[in-house]
Amino acid sequence: MPHGDEVEYALQPTGLAGGRLRARDRTADVERTLPLSHITAVTERS
């Protein structure tokens, strides 16, 4: 985040291009685009 805060999202990936991940955030019902350089961890959820 802009001030160095970390945020955890549960996302469903929809695309990967140009160094960015596009994904659906079902909790907030929005599509998010995140730079890969800002993603610090990935886990699989069932």
mmCIF file of the N, C-alpha and C atoms, coordinates in Angstrom:
data_MODEL
# 
_entry.id   MODEL 
# 
loop_
_atom_site.group_PDB 
_atom_site.id 
_atom_site.type_symbol 
_atom_site.label_atom_id 
_atom_site.label_alt_id 
_atom_site.label_comp_id 
_atom_site.label_asym_id 
_atom_site.label_entity_id 
_atom_site.label_seq_id 
_atom_site.pdbx_PDB_ins_code 
_atom_site.Cartn_x 
_atom_site.Cartn_y 
_atom_site.Cartn_z 
_atom_site.occupancy 
_atom_site.B_iso_or_equiv 
_atom_site.pdbx_formal_charge 
_atom_site.auth_seq_id 
_atom_site.auth_comp_id 
_atom_site.auth_asym_id 
_atom_site.auth_atom_id 
_atom_site.pdbx_PDB_model_num 
ATOM 1   N N  . MET A 1 1  ? 0.841   -1.172  0.000   1.00 0.00 ? 1  MET A N  1 
ATOM 2   C CA . MET A 1 1  ? 0.000   0.000   0.000   1.00 0.00 ? 1  MET A CA 1 
ATOM 3   C C  . MET A 1 1  ? 0.893   1.245   0.000   1.00 0.00 ? 1  MET A C  1 
ATOM 4   N N  . PRO A 1 2  ? 0.336   2.372   -0.295  1.00 0.00 ? 2  PRO A N  1 
ATOM 5   C CA . PRO A 1 2  ? 1.143   3.586   -0.442  1.00 0.00 ? 2  PRO A CA 1 
ATOM 6   C C  . PRO A 1 2  ? 2.026   3.944   0.759   1.00 0.00 ? 2  PRO A C  1 
ATOM 7   N N  . HIS A 1 3  ? 1.569   3.657   1.966   1.00 0.00 ? 3  HIS A N  1 
ATOM 8   C CA . HIS A 1 3  ? 2.339   4.045   3.152   1.00 0.00 ? 3  HIS A CA 1 
ATOM 9   C C  . HIS A 1 3  ? 3.109   2.876   3.747   1.00 0.00 ? 3  HIS A C  1 
ATOM 10  N N  . GLY A 1 4  ? 3.297   1.805   2.972   1.00 0.00 ? 4  GLY A N  1 
ATOM 11  C CA . GLY A 1 4  ? 4.056   0.659   3.446   1.00 0.00 ? 4  GLY A CA 1 
ATOM 12  C C  . GLY A 1 4  ? 3.236   -0.362  4.205   1.00 0.00 ? 4  GLY A C  1 
ATOM 13  N N  . ASP A 1 5  ? 1.933   -0.137  4.318   1.00 0.00 ? 5  ASP A N  1 
ATOM 14  C CA . ASP A 1 5  ? 1.069   -1.100  4.999   1.00 0.00 ? 5  ASP A CA 1 
ATOM 15  C C  . ASP A 1 5  ? 0.924   -2.358  4.146   1.00 0.00 ? 5  ASP A C  1 
ATOM 16  N N  . GLU A 1 6  ? 0.791   -3.511  4.802   1.00 0.00 ? 6  GLU A N  1 
ATOM 17  C CA . GLU A 1 6  ? 0.518   -4.754  4.094   1.00 0.00 ? 6  GLU A CA 1 
ATOM 18  C C  . GLU A 1 6  ? -0.966  -5.061  4.209   1.00 0.00 ? 6  GLU A C  1 
ATOM 19  N N  . VAL A 1 7  ? -1.535  -5.561  3.108   1.00 0.00 ? 7  VAL A N  1 
ATOM 20  C CA . VAL A 1 7  ? -2.945  -5.919  3.060   1.00 0.00 ? 7  VAL A CA 1 
ATOM 21  C C  . VAL A 1 7  ? -3.049  -7.329  2.515   1.00 0.00 ? 7  VAL A C  1 
ATOM 22  N N  . GLU A 1 8  ? -3.926  -8.133  3.095   1.00 0.00 ? 8  GLU A N  1 
ATOM 23  C CA . GLU A 1 8  ? -4.141  -9.495  2.618   1.00 0.00 ? 8  GLU A CA 1 
ATOM 24  C C  . GLU A 1 8  ? -5.432  -9.534  1.822   1.00 0.00 ? 8  GLU A C  1 
ATOM 25  N N  . TYR A 1 9  ? -5.358  -10.078 0.602   1.00 0.00 ? 9  TYR A N  1 
ATOM 26  C CA . TYR A 1 9  ? -6.529  -10.229 -0.247  1.00 0.00 ? 9  TYR A CA 1 
ATOM 27  C C  . TYR A 1 9  ? -6.715  -11.706 -0.561  1.00 0.00 ? 9  TYR A C  1 
ATOM 28  N N  . ALA A 1 10 ? -7.954  -12.127 -0.709  1.00 0.00 ? 10 ALA A N  1 
ATOM 29  C CA . ALA A 1 10 ? -8.279  -13.448 -1.236  1.00 0.00 ? 10 ALA A CA 1 
ATOM 30  C C  . ALA A 1 10 ? -8.754  -13.203 -2.663  1.00 0.00 ? 10 ALA A C  1 
ATOM 31  N N  . LEU A 1 11 ? -7.908  -13.532 -3.633  1.00 0.00 ? 11 LEU A N  1 
ATOM 32  C CA . LEU A 1 11 ? -8.177  -13.176 -5.020  1.00 0.00 ? 11 LEU A CA 1 
ATOM 33  C C  . LEU A 1 11 ? -8.304  -14.404 -5.909  1.00 0.00 ? 11 LEU A C  1 
ATOM 34  N N  . GLN A 1 12 ? -9.097  -14.267 -6.964  1.00 0.00 ? 12 GLN A N  1 
ATOM 35  C CA . GLN A 1 12 ? -9.199  -15.268 -8.008  1.00 0.00 ? 12 GLN A CA 1 
ATOM 36  C C  . GLN A 1 12 ? -8.563  -14.662 -9.254  1.00 0.00 ? 12 GLN A C  1 
ATOM 37  N N  . PRO A 1 13 ? -7.370  -15.150 -9.650  1.00 0.00 ? 13 PRO A N  1 
ATOM 38  C CA . PRO A 1 13 ? -6.662  -14.564 -10.792 1.00 0.00 ? 13 PRO A CA 1 
ATOM 39  C C  . PRO A 1 13 ? -7.472  -14.640 -12.087 1.00 0.00 ? 13 PRO A C  1 
ATOM 40  N N  . THR A 1 14 ? -7.404  -13.572 -12.874 1.00 0.00 ? 14 THR A N  1 
ATOM 41  C CA . THR A 1 14 ? -8.067  -13.544 -14.173 1.00 0.00 ? 14 THR A CA 1 
ATOM 42  C C  . THR A 1 14 ? -7.093  -13.248 -15.305 1.00 0.00 ? 14 THR A C  1 
ATOM 43  N N  . GLY A 1 15 ? -5.916  -12.695 -14.994 1.00 0.00 ? 15 GLY A N  1 
ATOM 44  C CA . GLY A 1 15 ? -4.951  -12.397 -16.038 1.00 0.00 ? 15 GLY A CA 1 
ATOM 45  C C  . GLY A 1 15 ? -3.605  -12.001 -15.474 1.00 0.00 ? 15 GLY A C  1 
ATOM 46  N N  . LEU A 1 16 ? -2.582  -12.185 -16.291 1.00 0.00 ? 16 LEU A N  1 
ATOM 47  C CA . LEU A 1 16 ? -1.226  -11.826 -15.912 1.00 0.00 ? 16 LEU A CA 1 
ATOM 48  C C  . LEU A 1 16 ? -0.522  -11.291 -17.156 1.00 0.00 ? 16 LEU A C  1 
ATOM 49  N N  . ALA A 1 17 ? -0.140  -10.016 -17.128 1.00 0.00 ? 17 ALA A N  1 
ATOM 50  C CA . ALA A 1 17 ? 0.517   -9.408  -18.286 1.00 0.00 ? 17 ALA A CA 1 
ATOM 51  C C  . ALA A 1 17 ? 1.174   -8.105  -17.864 1.00 0.00 ? 17 ALA A C  1 
ATOM 52  N N  . GLY A 1 18 ? 2.269   -7.792  -18.521 1.00 0.00 ? 18 GLY A N  1 
ATOM 53  C CA . GLY A 1 18 ? 2.926   -6.510  -18.281 1.00 0.00 ? 18 GLY A CA 1 
ATOM 54  C C  . GLY A 1 18 ? 3.380   -6.307  -16.851 1.00 0.00 ? 18 GLY A C  1 
ATOM 55  N N  . GLY A 1 19 ? 3.703   -7.396  -16.158 1.00 0.00 ? 19 GLY A N  1 
ATOM 56  C CA . GLY A 1 19 ? 4.166   -7.272  -14.782 1.00 0.00 ? 19 GLY A CA 1 
ATOM 57  C C  . GLY A 1 19 ? 3.074   -6.984  -13.777 1.00 0.00 ? 19 GLY A C  1 
ATOM 58  N N  . ARG A 1 20 ? 1.826   -7.244  -14.180 1.00 0.00 ? 20 ARG A N  1 
ATOM 59  C CA . ARG A 1 20 ? 0.693   -6.986  -13.288 1.00 0.00 ? 20 ARG A CA 1 
ATOM 60  C C  . ARG A 1 20 ? -0.230  -8.198  -13.239 1.00 0.00 ? 20 ARG A C  1 
ATOM 61  N N  . LEU A 1 21 ? -0.816  -8.422  -12.067 1.00 0.00 ? 21 LEU A N  1 
ATOM 62  C CA . LEU A 1 21 ? -1.800  -9.475  -11.863 1.00 0.00 ? 21 LEU A CA 1 
ATOM 63  C C  . LEU A 1 21 ? -3.178  -8.848  -11.814 1.00 0.00 ? 21 LEU A C  1 
ATOM 64  N N  . ARG A 1 22 ? -4.086  -9.345  -12.642 1.00 0.00 ? 22 ARG A N  1 
ATOM 65  C CA . ARG A 1 22 ? -5.490  -8.935  -12.565 1.00 0.00 ? 22 ARG A CA 1 
ATOM 66  C C  . ARG A 1 22 ? -6.228  -10.058 -11.873 1.00 0.00 ? 22 ARG A C  1 
ATOM 67  N N  . ALA A 1 23 ? -7.085  -9.701  -10.914 1.00 0.00 ? 23 ALA A N  1 
ATOM 68  C CA . ALA A 1 23 ? -7.791  -10.729 -10.156 1.00 0.00 ? 23 ALA A CA 1 
ATOM 69  C C  . ALA A 1 23 ? -9.093  -10.187 -9.598  1.00 0.00 ? 23 ALA A C  1 
ATOM 70  N N  . ARG A 1 24 ? -10.014 -11.101 -9.381  1.00 0.00 ? 24 ARG A N  1 
ATOM 71  C CA . ARG A 1 24 ? -11.319 -10.763 -8.810  1.00 0.00 ? 24 ARG A CA 1 
ATOM 72  C C  . ARG A 1 24 ? -11.259 -10.905 -7.299  1.00 0.00 ? 24 ARG A C  1 
ATOM 73  N N  . ASP A 1 25 ? -11.617 -9.847  -6.607  1.00 0.00 ? 25 ASP A N  1 
ATOM 74  C CA . ASP A 1 25 ? -11.708 -9.854  -5.152  1.00 0.00 ? 25 ASP A CA 1 
ATOM 75  C C  . ASP A 1 25 ? -13.185 -10.025 -4.830  1.00 0.00 ? 25 ASP A C  1 
ATOM 76  N N  . ARG A 1 26 ? -13.567 -11.247 -4.502  1.00 0.00 ? 26 ARG A N  1 
ATOM 77  C CA . ARG A 1 26 ? -14.988 -11.525 -4.269  1.00 0.00 ? 26 ARG A CA 1 
ATOM 78  C C  . ARG A 1 26 ? -15.493 -10.911 -2.974  1.00 0.00 ? 26 ARG A C  1 
ATOM 79  N N  . THR A 1 27 ? -14.625 -10.709 -2.006  1.00 0.00 ? 27 THR A N  1 
ATOM 80  C CA . THR A 1 27 ? -15.036 -10.103 -0.738  1.00 0.00 ? 27 THR A CA 1 
ATOM 81  C C  . THR A 1 27 ? -15.545 -8.684  -0.966  1.00 0.00 ? 27 THR A C  1 
ATOM 82  N N  . ALA A 1 28 ? -14.784 -7.899  -1.757  1.00 0.00 ? 28 ALA A N  1 
ATOM 83  C CA . ALA A 1 28 ? -15.158 -6.504  -2.029  1.00 0.00 ? 28 ALA A CA 1 
ATOM 84  C C  . ALA A 1 28 ? -15.964 -6.366  -3.314  1.00 0.00 ? 28 ALA A C  1 
ATOM 85  N N  . ASP A 1 29 ? -16.120 -7.480  -4.075  1.00 0.00 ? 29 ASP A N  1 
ATOM 86  C CA . ASP A 1 29 ? -16.824 -7.490  -5.352  1.00 0.00 ? 29 ASP A CA 1 
ATOM 87  C C  . ASP A 1 29 ? -16.248 -6.467  -6.331  1.00 0.00 ? 29 ASP A C  1 
ATOM 88  N N  . VAL A 1 30 ? -14.908 -6.496  -6.476  1.00 0.00 ? 30 VAL A N  1 
ATOM 89  C CA . VAL A 1 30 ? -14.214 -5.627  -7.422  1.00 0.00 ? 30 VAL A CA 1 
ATOM 90  C C  . VAL A 1 30 ? -13.103 -6.410  -8.109  1.00 0.00 ? 30 VAL A C  1 
ATOM 91  N N  . GLU A 1 31 ? -12.610 -5.873  -9.225  1.00 0.00 ? 31 GLU A N  1 
ATOM 92  C CA . GLU A 1 31 ? -11.427 -6.435  -9.868  1.00 0.00 ? 31 GLU A CA 1 
ATOM 93  C C  . GLU A 1 31 ? -10.231 -5.586  -9.445  1.00 0.00 ? 31 GLU A C  1 
ATOM 94  N N  . ARG A 1 32 ? -9.153  -6.247  -9.062  1.00 0.00 ? 32 ARG A N  1 
ATOM 95  C CA . ARG A 1 32 ? -7.952  -5.546  -8.631  1.00 0.00 ? 32 ARG A CA 1 
ATOM 96  C C  . ARG A 1 32 ? -6.830  -5.823  -9.627  1.00 0.00 ? 32 ARG A C  1 
ATOM 97  N N  . THR A 1 33 ? -5.975  -4.834  -9.818  1.00 0.00 ? 33 THR A N  1 
ATOM 98  C CA . THR A 1 33 ? -4.763  -4.985  -10.618 1.00 0.00 ? 33 THR A CA 1 
ATOM 99  C C  . THR A 1 33 ? -3.592  -4.642  -9.715  1.00 0.00 ? 33 THR A C  1 
ATOM 100 N N  . LEU A 1 34 ? -2.701  -5.617  -9.504  1.00 0.00 ? 34 LEU A N  1 
ATOM 101 C CA . LEU A 1 34 ? -1.582  -5.445  -8.583  1.00 0.00 ? 34 LEU A CA 1 
ATOM 102 C C  . LEU A 1 34 ? -0.258  -5.642  -9.313  1.00 0.00 ? 34 LEU A C  1 
ATOM 103 N N  . PRO A 1 35 ? 0.708   -4.746  -9.112  1.00 0.00 ? 35 PRO A N  1 
ATOM 104 C CA . PRO A 1 35 ? 2.041   -4.967  -9.675  1.00 0.00 ? 35 PRO A CA 1 
ATOM 105 C C  . PRO A 1 35 ? 2.663   -6.203  -9.017  1.00 0.00 ? 35 PRO A C  1 
ATOM 106 N N  . LEU A 1 36 ? 3.274   -7.069  -9.814  1.00 0.00 ? 36 LEU A N  1 
ATOM 107 C CA . LEU A 1 36 ? 3.901   -8.274  -9.261  1.00 0.00 ? 36 LEU A CA 1 
ATOM 108 C C  . LEU A 1 36 ? 4.963   -7.928  -8.223  1.00 0.00 ? 36 LEU A C  1 
ATOM 109 N N  . SER A 1 37 ? 5.635   -6.813  -8.386  1.00 0.00 ? 37 SER A N  1 
ATOM 110 C CA . SER A 1 37 ? 6.690   -6.420  -7.450  1.00 0.00 ? 37 SER A CA 1 
ATOM 111 C C  . SER A 1 37 ? 6.153   -6.096  -6.060  1.00 0.00 ? 37 SER A C  1 
ATOM 112 N N  . HIS A 1 38 ? 4.837   -5.905  -5.936  1.00 0.00 ? 38 HIS A N  1 
ATOM 113 C CA . HIS A 1 38 ? 4.240   -5.600  -4.634  1.00 0.00 ? 38 HIS A CA 1 
ATOM 114 C C  . HIS A 1 38 ? 3.632   -6.822  -3.955  1.00 0.00 ? 38 HIS A C  1 
ATOM 115 N N  . ILE A 1 39 ? 3.627   -7.968  -4.628  1.00 0.00 ? 39 ILE A N  1 
ATOM 116 C CA . ILE A 1 39 ? 3.077   -9.192  -4.046  1.00 0.00 ? 39 ILE A CA 1 
ATOM 117 C C  . ILE A 1 39 ? 4.190   -9.876  -3.264  1.00 0.00 ? 39 ILE A C  1 
ATOM 118 N N  . THR A 1 40 ? 3.970   -10.066 -1.971  1.00 0.00 ? 40 THR A N  1 
ATOM 119 C CA . THR A 1 40 ? 5.020   -10.622 -1.107  1.00 0.00 ? 40 THR A CA 1 
ATOM 120 C C  . THR A 1 40 ? 4.808   -12.082 -0.764  1.00 0.00 ? 40 THR A C  1 
ATOM 121 N N  . ALA A 1 41 ? 3.603   -12.606 -0.925  1.00 0.00 ? 41 ALA A N  1 
ATOM 122 C CA . ALA A 1 41 ? 3.344   -14.013 -0.602  1.00 0.00 ? 41 ALA A CA 1 
ATOM 123 C C  . ALA A 1 41 ? 2.093   -14.479 -1.341  1.00 0.00 ? 41 ALA A C  1 
ATOM 124 N N  . VAL A 1 42 ? 2.070   -15.784 -1.641  1.00 0.00 ? 42 VAL A N  1 
ATOM 125 C CA . VAL A 1 42 ? 0.922   -16.391 -2.292  1.00 0.00 ? 42 VAL A CA 1 
ATOM 126 C C  . VAL A 1 42 ? 0.645   -17.725 -1.604  1.00 0.00 ? 42 VAL A C  1 
ATOM 127 N N  . THR A 1 43 ? -0.609  -17.963 -1.266  1.00 0.00 ? 43 THR A N  1 
ATOM 128 C CA . THR A 1 43 ? -1.006  -19.257 -0.700  1.00 0.00 ? 43 THR A CA 1 
ATOM 129 C C  . THR A 1 43 ? -2.232  -19.753 -1.428  1.00 0.00 ? 43 THR A C  1 
ATOM 130 N N  . GLU A 1 44 ? -2.395  -21.069 -1.449  1.00 0.00 ? 44 GLU A N  1 
ATOM 131 C CA . GLU A 1 44 ? -3.555  -21.670 -2.094  1.00 0.00 ? 44 GLU A CA 1 
ATOM 132 C C  . GLU A 1 44 ? -4.614  -21.958 -1.038  1.00 0.00 ? 44 GLU A C  1 
ATOM 133 N N  . ARG A 1 45 ? -5.825  -21.582 -1.351  1.00 0.00 ? 45 ARG A N  1 
ATOM 134 C CA . ARG A 1 45 ? -6.950  -21.858 -0.451  1.00 0.00 ? 45 ARG A CA 1 
ATOM 135 C C  . ARG A 1 45 ? -7.945  -22.747 -1.179  1.00 0.00 ? 45 ARG A C  1 
ATOM 136 N N  . SER A 1 46 ? -8.596  -23.612 -0.438  1.00 0.00 ? 46 SER A N  1 
ATOM 137 C CA . SER A 1 46 ? -9.593  -24.492 -1.061  1.00 0.00 ? 46 SER A CA 1 
ATOM 138 C C  . SER A 1 46 ? -10.976 -23.931 -0.903  1.00 0.00 ? 46 SER A C  1 
# 
